Amino acid sequence: MDILAHLLPAGIAAHAPVLLVVIPLILAGIAALMPNGRLAWGVALLGAIIVAVFALVLLGEVSSTGVISYHLGGWAPPLGIEYRVDALNVPILLLVGFIGLLCTIFALPSVADEIEADKRPMFYSAFLICFTGLLGVTITGDAFNVFVFMEVSSLSTYALVAMGGGKDRRALTASYNYLILGTIGATFFVIGVGFLYMATGTLNMADIARVLAENGHTRVTEAAFAFIVVGLGLKAAMFPLHVWLPNAYAFAPNFVTAFLASTATKVAFYVLIRFVFSVFHPEVSFVAISFTWIFAVLGTVGMIVASVQAIFQTDPRRVLAYSSVAQVGYMMLGLGMGTKAGLSASMLHLMNHAMMKGALFMALGAFALKFSVRDMASLNGLGRTMPVSASAFTIAGLSLVGVPLTVGFTSKWYLIIAALDHGWWWAVAALILSSLLALVYVGRMLMAIWTEDPPSHHGKALAATMAPWAAVVPMSILALANVYFFFNADPLVHLARAAAEAMMGGR
């Protein structure tokens, strides 16, 4: 880890927390000015590479020296705004940085296929703004800044989803619905932050926690908690606040879906953990009650209901969209246990799910580059016509089910162990049932890919083909990561346990 901390000169590394956010924001403006999409893509790729490097540097510094507190403008919190990096958010920074890098590579052929040439520079600019917002949400230590960056990422996301309207006009409706519900979620969140400010007189999250610990909780802070949970639950697509997600994922450009499915809901879930454990306290009565009766119950119901809904979908992207809602349920269940083991398992599944969904949506995007993939029948025979992409889809799909030798099995195993330690046999039963339901809807897609006859032209089967390298490489990396991190799970398990330890300490 010491090597990572010294990847950059000391003078630059000292400002890594703010440069991580500022650089992609500056590059967003530059990308918008590019004369064509390929140059704009190059600018976006440069930004993604820089973010990934800075995320590695911050991982090394946190591992070596502990919590990093960066004071903007030299003003110490709570008067000034603080960027804070610790064991909880450094895995999220790594996830957003590296998924963003792989998705940017994937964007080269995908965006060229789906977005009109004159709109591509603005498209990449919007992506970099969304990238900036997600990074800002993750790294800021100021509650109001969480709202600001959340809206920065959301507004650009609405535009990115709407740009899918060039091929499918339903993307416009999906973007509008996402805008309405996203705005409602943001409003709930900022009202909650307002209540916290009224109760504490500060917006720095660490300072809010200190004041609440000294003065105790009141009806105002209980209301703040309720508003914040609802707002973040909507952003994280927590059941039953997920209704925006299926259409947004199904009709957005393939690159956008791959990026959002791997990052956006994960960042919102991280913020929920941050507020529950760092701002409020898990042993406060109304927070303790919420673990079982909100997070665990809704997470379990979401796992089952969303999996059943996925079975009856005819569009592969909607299948995976409902699957994402179910997977958020897994994370909520781990959070709802209120134990170190449960939170660790939840964080592990968060990271593993990003790899699964990234590979799955990239594979569907690769299929779409050669064939129109809008229903189950369009998957027929793709195992023979596009064997590389089909293999990546298969590996990630099996990981989604939780088949041994994949990371999906690892995180579900840790969730089951945590549930057994907590005495929640019913949660184990729900986990198994949800996995069996996942086997049904993933199995439907794999059967179509590998057992059905491939597409034909004038009675002759189409020859095997391969997606462009820029689609194959990131998709293959994520698919192979689903296997690699099963055999070498220690790095991700260590990050997850360190995050849980940072939040819960000796509890």
N, C-alpha and C positions, 0 to 999 in steps of 0.2 A: 504493500500500500504506500510505502514511502516513495517508491518510484513514481507512482501516479501523482503524488503531491508535487513532484519536481518536473513534471512534463513541460511546464511553462516557466519563464523567468519570474523571479520572486515579485518584481514590481507589477507584473500583469496578473499573476496568481492572487495577489492581495486584493485585487478588485474583481475577481472572478464572479462573485455573486451578482454584482450589478451588470457586468459585461455580458453575462449569460442572457440577460433580459434586453439590454440596450442594443446589442449588435443585430439580432434578428429584426428588431423594430426599425433600425436605420436601413438595413438591407431591404425591408419591405418597400420603403420609398424608392430605393434604387431599382428594384425589380419592376415597379410600376412604370419606370421611365425607359425600360429596355425596348428596343424597336421590334423584337420578336420573342416568341415563346421560349426558344432554345436558350437565348441569353438570359432571360428571366429565370429559367430553370437552373442555369449555372449559378446565378446569384443565390437562389434558394438552397442549392446544394452546398455552396460555401457556408451559408448560415447554419445549416444542419450539421456540417462537419465541425464548425467552431463550437456549437452548443454541445455536441457529444464530447469534444475534448475538454471543455470546461467542466462538464458533469463528472468526467473521470478525475480531474484535478480536485474537485470538491469532495469526491468520495475518498481520495487519498488524504486530504487535509482533515476531514471528519474522523477518519479511522486513526490518524496519527495524533491529532490535538484535541479532538472532541468538538463541541458545538462551536459553530462560526456565527458571530454576530457582526453584521456589517451595517454601519450607521451612515445613511445617506446624508451627504453634505456635512459630515462631521458632527451632526446633532444626535446626541445620545438619546435613546428611548427613555421614557415615553414621550418626550417632547418631539423628537424626530422620528422618522420612519426607519424601521429596522428590517433588513433582509436577514433571515435566520436559516441556517442549514444545520440539520442534526440527523440522527440515525433514522428518523421517521421519513423525512422528505428527500433524503439523498437517493434512496432507491427509486422514488418517483421521478426525480430529475434525470437519473440514468435511463429510466424507461422512456420518458418523453423524448429525451435526446436521441437515443439509438433507434427507437421506433420511427421518430421523425426523419432520421437520416435514411433508413431503409425505405420508408414511404416516399421520400423525395426522389430516390433513385427510380423507384417503381413509377413515379409520376411521369417520367419522360415519355414512354410510349402511351400510357393511359390517358394523360391529359391531351396529347396530340390527337388521340382517337375520339375524344368526347367533347372537347372544348373548342369553340371556333378560334381560328388563328389570331384574330385581332383582340380577343379577350384573354388570351393566355398570360400576358404580363400582369394584368390586374388580378387574374386568378392566383398566380404565384405570390403576388403581393398580399392578397387576402390570406393565403396559407401562412405566410410568415407572420402576419399580425395575429392569427389564431395561435400559432406556435409561441409567440411572445406572451400572449395572454395566459396560456396554460403554464408556462414557465414562471410567470409572475405570480399566479395563484399559488403555485407550489412553494415558492421561495420567500414570499413576503411574511413578515411577522406582525403586520398591521391588519386588523379586522376589516376596516373600510377599504383598504387596498385589495383585499381578497375580492370584494364586490367589484371594484374598478376593473381589475384584471379579468374577472369572470365575465364581465360584460364585454370587454375587449375581445376575448376569445369567442363569446357567443355571437356578437354582431357579425364578426367575420365568418363564423360558421354558417350563419343563416345565408350569407351571400354565396358561400361555397356550395351549399346544398342546392340553392336556387339555380346555380350555373349548370346543374344537370338537366335543366329544362330544355336545353338545346336538343337533346335526344329523347327526353320523356317529359312532357308537359306536367305530369304529376309531381315532378320535383318542385314546381312552384308552390303547389298546394301544401306539400310536405314541409317546405321551408316556412310558409306562412304559419302553419300549425305549430311548428317548432318555435317560431318567433313568439307567438302568443303565450305558449306554455312556458317557454324559457324566461320570458319577461315576468310572468306570474311567479316563477321560482325565484328570480332575482329580487323581486319586490318583497317576497316573504323573508328572504335572507337579510336584505338591508333593513327591514323593519326590526328584525331580531337584533342586528348590530346596533340599531338606534336605541333599543331597550337596554342593551348592555352598556352603552355610553351613558344613558340616563342613570343607570345604577352605579357606575364606577367612575365616570368622568374621564375615561381614557379609552383609546382605541388600540393600543399595543396589546397583543394577545397575552403575553407573559405578564404584563402589568394588570390586565383585567383579572387574570387568574389570582394574582397576589391580593388584589383588593377584595375579590369575592371570598378568598380564604380568610381574610381578616374580618370582614364585615358580615359574612354569612349571606345566604340566599333569601330572596323575597319573592313575592308574586311577580314582580317585574322580571327577574331573572328566569323564573319558570316560563313566563310568556316568551322571553327571548329564546330560550331553549326550544320551545315548540315551533316558533317561526323559523329558526335556523334549521332544524331537522327537516321540516317540510320543504323549505327552499332547496336545501342540498339534496334531499331525497329525490326531488323532481329532476335536478341536474344530473344525479347519478343514475336515473332511471330505476329507482327503487319501486317495486310493486306496492300499490297500484298507481304510482305516479309516472308510469313508463309510456303512456299512450303516444307520446311524440316520437318515440324511438323507431318503431317498425317502419313507418313510411320514410322517415329521414334516412335510414340506412338503405332502404330498398331503392330509392329513387335518386339519391345523391350520386355524383360521379364515383366510379369505383375507387379511385385514389382517396377521395374524401372519406368514403365509408371505411376503408382500411385504416386510415389514420385516426378517425374519431372512435371507432370501435376499440382500438388499442390504447387510447390515451384519455379521451374526454371524460368518460364515466369514471375512470380510475382516479383522475385528479379530483373530481367531485367527492369520491369516496374518501380520498386522503383528507380533504378538508373536513369532512364529517368526523373522521377519527381525531383530527387535530382539535376541533372544538369540544368534542365529548371528553377527551382525556386531558388536554392541555389548558383549555379555558374553563370549562366546567370540571367537575370532579366525579369520577365514577362511583364514589361512595355516597354522594349526595342523594337523598331519597328519590327525587323525581328522575334523576339520571339512572339510578340503579333499576327503577321500575321499567324504564324505557328499554333496557337491555333485553329483557324477556318479552315484554308485551308489545314492543314496537319492532325492534330490529330482528329478534329471533323469530317471532310469529310471522311478520310480514315477509321476512327472508325465506322462511320455509314455505309459506303459501306461494310466494313468487316462484320458487324453484319448481314446484309441482304444476301450477297453473300455466306458467309461461312455457314449460316443456310440453304440456298437452297442446297448447295453442300452436307450438312449432310443428307438431306432428301433422296438423291439418292445413298447413300452408302449401301453396303450389309454387311460389317463387322461392328459389334457393336463398336469395338474399333476405327475404322475410323470415325464412326458417332460422337463419343464423341471427337475425335481429331479435327474435323472440328467445333464442338461445342465450343471447347476451343478457336479457332480463333475468333469465333463470340463473345465470352465472353470477350476476350481481346479488341474487338471493343467497348463493353460497357465501359470498363475502359478508353479507349482512348477518347470516347465521353465525359465522365465526366471531363477528363483532358482538353479537347478542349474548354470547357465552360470558362476556365480561371477565375472561381469564386471560392470562398471558399466553397460554397455549392456543386459545381460540383466536386471539388477535394475531398471533404469529402465523397461524394457518391461513387466516383471512388475507394477510399481506402476501403470503406466498402464492395463494391462488390469484391474487390481483396481478402479480408479475407473470405467472404462468398463463393466465387467460389472455394477456396482451399478446403473447407469442402465438397462442392458438388462433385467435381471431385475426391477427395480422396476416398469418399464412393463409387462412381460409378465404378471407376477402380478396387477398392478392391473387389467389388461385382462380377465384371466380372472375376477377378482373382480367386475368390472362386468358381464360376461356372466352370472355367477351371481346377480346382483341381479334379473335379468329371466327367466333360464332356468336350469335345472339343468344344470351343465356337469360331467359325471363321465366321459364317454367321448368318443371322436373324433366319433361321430355327432351328439353334442349341439352340435358346432361348426358343423354344416351350415347354410349360408346366412346366417350371422351378419353377413357383409359387407353384406347388404341390410337385415337387421332392426336391426342396431346398427352403422351405418357408421363412426361416430366411434371407438368402442372397437375395432372391427376394424382400422381404419387405424392406430391406436396400436400394436396387437398386431403388425401387419405390419411397421411400421418397426422396432420393437424386435427382431422375429424375424429380419429381414434383417441387422440389426446383429449379432445372435448368430452368424449364418453368417459374417459378415465381408464383406458386399457393399460395394463402393465407395460413397462418399457417406455412410457411417455410421461411428461411432466404433469399431465392431468391426473394420472394415478397418484403421483407424489402428493400433490396438494389436497386431493380428496382423502388420501390416507391420513394426512396430518389433521384434517378436519374431523375425521371419524375418531381418531385418537383423542383429540381435544374434547369431543362430545362425550366419549366414554369416561374420560377423567372427570367430566362435569356431571356425570350421571344422567345424561340426556339420551336414553335409548331411542326415544321417538325421533330425535334428530338424525341418528344413524339410519333408522328406517327410511326417513325422508331423503337422505343423501343417496341411499341405494336405489330407491324408487325413481328419483330424478335421473340418476345415471342410466337406469333401464329405459326410461322414456327417451333420453338422449340417444341411446343405442337404436331406438326405433327411427327417429327422424334423421340421424346421421346414416343409419343403415339404408334407408330409402335412397338417399343421394348416392351412396357408394354402390348400391346395386345397379342404379341407372348408369353410373360411370363405367363399371367394370363388366356387367353382365348383358347389357342391352347392345343391340347392333348399332354401329356408328352411323353418322349421317352419310347419305349417299347422293350422288349427282348423276342423273341419267342411268340409275341402276348400278353404278359403280361406287364402292365405298371410297370415301375421301382418304387420301394418303396421310400418313402421320406427319405432323408439323410441330413446330416449337414456337412458343411466344418469344418476343425480343429479349435479348440478354438482360436489359434493364428491368424486365419483369421477372425473369427466371432467377436472377441472382438474389435479390432480397427475399423473394418468396422461398427459395431453397434454404437460405440462411435461417429464416424463422422456422421452417419445417424441421430442419436438422437440429435446431436448438431445442425443439420439443423432445427430441430423443437424447441429445447430449446432456441436458440438465437433469435427466432422469438418472443417468449413470454418474454424473458429477453434480449432485444436488447441493453440495455443501455451500457454494458461494451464495445462492439464492436463499437457502435456509438460514445462513448466517445473517444476511441482510434483514430477513423477516423477523428473526429472533431479536436482533439488535433494535429494530423498530419497536417491537413489543416491550422490550426491556426499557427503552427510553420513555415510553408512555406510562408503563405500569410499575416500573421499579421493582420493589420487593413484594408488590401485591400479587 
